[in-house]
């Protein structure tokens, strides 16, 4: 896959986020790791007062969802501020689904 120069690539697994920018050209990919994003994680452990059952998500899943929501919020802010023009997101399917729930329409 070719990434145009200046493309931002966000890689997340639901617990970590690494953001890269292609500083090469369209043919010769050269990724530069960008400084860590300042994420504001909210809603962690929303079910703390309740016991977990097979029907309820476990604590790690709630934390993953909260992290994914904060990643989407950060990406939204970067795109809307004009810091990111072309964006590719690499993540497992469940994390991608959670991210999409929080994307601003400009990210779609």
C-alpha atoms as a printed R data frame, in Angstrom:
    type eleno elety resid chain resno       x       y      z
1   ATOM     1    CA   UNK     A     1   0.000   0.000  0.000
2   ATOM     2    CA   UNK     A     2   1.253   3.463 -0.844
3   ATOM     3    CA   UNK     A     3   0.800   6.394  1.503
4   ATOM     4    CA   UNK     A     4   1.118   9.916  0.090
5   ATOM     5    CA   UNK     A     5   3.696  12.175  1.673
6   ATOM     6    CA   UNK     A     6   2.341  13.731  4.879
7   ATOM     7    CA   UNK     A     7  -0.114  10.898  5.551
8   ATOM     8    CA   UNK     A     8  -0.676  10.201  9.243
9   ATOM     9    CA   UNK     A     9  -0.930   6.572 10.363
10  ATOM    10    CA   UNK     A    10  -2.461   5.892 13.791
11  ATOM    11    CA   UNK     A    11  -1.814   2.406 15.192
12  ATOM    12    CA   UNK     A    12  -3.760   1.315 18.261
13  ATOM    13    CA   UNK     A    13  -4.682  -1.941 19.962
14  ATOM    14    CA   UNK     A    14  -7.079  -0.454 22.509
15  ATOM    15    CA   UNK     A    15  -4.393   0.095 25.138
16  ATOM    16    CA   UNK     A    16  -1.588   1.895 23.275
17  ATOM    17    CA   UNK     A    17  -1.454   4.479 20.509
18  ATOM    18    CA   UNK     A    18   1.463   5.146 18.179
19  ATOM    19    CA   UNK     A    19   1.176   7.849 15.543
20  ATOM    20    CA   UNK     A    20   3.448   8.054 12.507
21  ATOM    21    CA   UNK     A    21   3.763  10.430  9.568
22  ATOM    22    CA   UNK     A    22   5.110   9.503  6.148
23  ATOM    23    CA   UNK     A    23   7.998  11.883  5.551
24  ATOM    24    CA   UNK     A    24   9.052   9.985  2.445
25  ATOM    25    CA   UNK     A    25   7.386  10.298 -0.904
26  ATOM    26    CA   UNK     A    26   4.462   8.392 -2.417
27  ATOM    27    CA   UNK     A    27   6.683   5.485 -3.498
28  ATOM    28    CA   UNK     A    28   9.364   5.366 -0.788
29  ATOM    29    CA   UNK     A    29   7.680   5.105  2.593
30  ATOM    30    CA   UNK     A    30   9.598   6.651  5.489
31  ATOM    31    CA   UNK     A    31   7.654   6.737  8.743
32  ATOM    32    CA   UNK     A    32   8.543   9.146 11.521
33  ATOM    33    CA   UNK     A    33   7.168   8.431 14.994
34  ATOM    34    CA   UNK     A    34   5.312  11.485 16.282
35  ATOM    35    CA   UNK     A    35   5.306  12.558 19.953
36  ATOM    36    CA   UNK     A    36   2.782  10.702 22.132
37  ATOM    37    CA   UNK     A    37  -0.759  12.015 21.990
38  ATOM    38    CA   UNK     A    38  -2.154  13.569 25.152
39  ATOM    39    CA   UNK     A    39  -5.270  11.489 25.708
40  ATOM    40    CA   UNK     A    40  -7.980  12.265 28.247
41  ATOM    41    CA   UNK     A    41  -9.426   8.897 29.158
42  ATOM    42    CA   UNK     A    42 -12.902   9.132 30.633
43  ATOM    43    CA   UNK     A    43 -15.534   6.607 31.563
44  ATOM    44    CA   UNK     A    44 -13.029   4.013 32.724
45  ATOM    45    CA   UNK     A    45 -14.730   1.150 34.504
46  ATOM    46    CA   UNK     A    46 -18.294   2.325 34.129
47  ATOM    47    CA   UNK     A    47 -19.531  -0.865 35.768
48  ATOM    48    CA   UNK     A    48 -17.480  -0.689 38.947
49  ATOM    49    CA   UNK     A    49 -20.493  -0.796 41.234
50  ATOM    50    CA   UNK     A    50 -21.938  -3.825 39.518
51  ATOM    51    CA   UNK     A    51 -20.786  -7.397 39.528
52  ATOM    52    CA   UNK     A    52 -19.680  -8.730 36.186
53  ATOM    53    CA   UNK     A    53 -21.565 -11.530 34.505
54  ATOM    54    CA   UNK     A    54 -21.277 -13.278 31.159
55  ATOM    55    CA   UNK     A    55 -23.630 -10.675 29.650
56  ATOM    56    CA   UNK     A    56 -21.596  -7.688 30.883
57  ATOM    57    CA   UNK     A    57 -18.258  -6.594 29.470
58  ATOM    58    CA   UNK     A    58 -15.337  -7.175 31.787
59  ATOM    59    CA   UNK     A    59 -13.202  -4.384 33.204
60  ATOM    60    CA   UNK     A    60 -10.468  -4.728 30.567
61  ATOM    61    CA   UNK     A    61 -13.025  -4.360 27.785
62  ATOM    62    CA   UNK     A    62 -14.474  -1.243 29.426
63  ATOM    63    CA   UNK     A    63 -10.967   0.205 29.720
64  ATOM    64    CA   UNK     A    64 -10.263  -0.662 26.073
65  ATOM    65    CA   UNK     A    65 -13.491   1.055 25.000
66  ATOM    66    CA   UNK     A    66 -12.675   4.156 27.069
67  ATOM    67    CA   UNK     A    67  -9.167   4.261 25.582
68  ATOM    68    CA   UNK     A    68 -10.561   3.884 22.053
69  ATOM    69    CA   UNK     A    69 -13.042   6.708 22.666
70  ATOM    70    CA   UNK     A    70 -10.210   8.959 23.834
71  ATOM    71    CA   UNK     A    71  -8.149   8.055 20.741
72  ATOM    72    CA   UNK     A    72 -11.105   8.950 18.504
73  ATOM    73    CA   UNK     A    73 -11.567  12.230 20.385
74  ATOM    74    CA   UNK     A    74  -7.897  13.106 19.906
75  ATOM    75    CA   UNK     A    75  -8.018  12.187 16.199
76  ATOM    76    CA   UNK     A    76 -11.161  14.300 15.814
77  ATOM    77    CA   UNK     A    77  -9.430  17.308 17.375
78  ATOM    78    CA   UNK     A    78  -6.334  16.898 15.188
79  ATOM    79    CA   UNK     A    79  -8.333  16.615 11.957
80  ATOM    80    CA   UNK     A    80 -10.635  19.525 12.819
81  ATOM    81    CA   UNK     A    81  -7.634  21.707 13.751
82  ATOM    82    CA   UNK     A    82  -6.017  20.919 10.397
83  ATOM    83    CA   UNK     A    83  -3.010  19.048 11.848
84  ATOM    84    CA   UNK     A    84  -3.989  15.835 10.048
85  ATOM    85    CA   UNK     A    85  -5.049  15.913  6.397
86  ATOM    86    CA   UNK     A    86  -4.832  12.250  5.363
87  ATOM    87    CA   UNK     A    87  -5.360   9.586  8.006
88  ATOM    88    CA   UNK     A    88  -5.113   5.811  8.075
89  ATOM    89    CA   UNK     A    89  -6.008   3.896 11.222
90  ATOM    90    CA   UNK     A    90  -4.614   0.434 11.946
91  ATOM    91    CA   UNK     A    91  -6.372  -1.506 14.715
92  ATOM    92    CA   UNK     A    92  -8.075  -4.827 15.459
93  ATOM    93    CA   UNK     A    93 -11.674  -5.064 14.174
94  ATOM    94    CA   UNK     A    94 -13.346  -4.585 17.576
95  ATOM    95    CA   UNK     A    95 -11.230  -1.511 18.319
96  ATOM    96    CA   UNK     A    96 -11.959  -0.092 14.846
97  ATOM    97    CA   UNK     A    97 -15.666  -0.518 15.530
98  ATOM    98    CA   UNK     A    98 -15.399   1.357 18.815
99  ATOM    99    CA   UNK     A    99 -13.360   4.126 17.178
100 ATOM   100    CA   UNK     A   100 -15.962   4.547 14.427
101 ATOM   101    CA   UNK     A   101 -18.681   5.092 17.017
102 ATOM   102    CA   UNK     A   102 -16.843   8.249 18.154
103 ATOM   103    CA   UNK     A   103 -15.537   9.674 14.864
104 ATOM   104    CA   UNK     A   104 -16.563  13.152 13.794
105 ATOM   105    CA   UNK     A   105 -18.234  13.111 10.320
106 ATOM   106    CA   UNK     A   106 -15.051  14.647  8.804
107 ATOM   107    CA   UNK     A   107 -13.166  11.462  9.701
108 ATOM   108    CA   UNK     A   108 -15.579   9.256  7.802
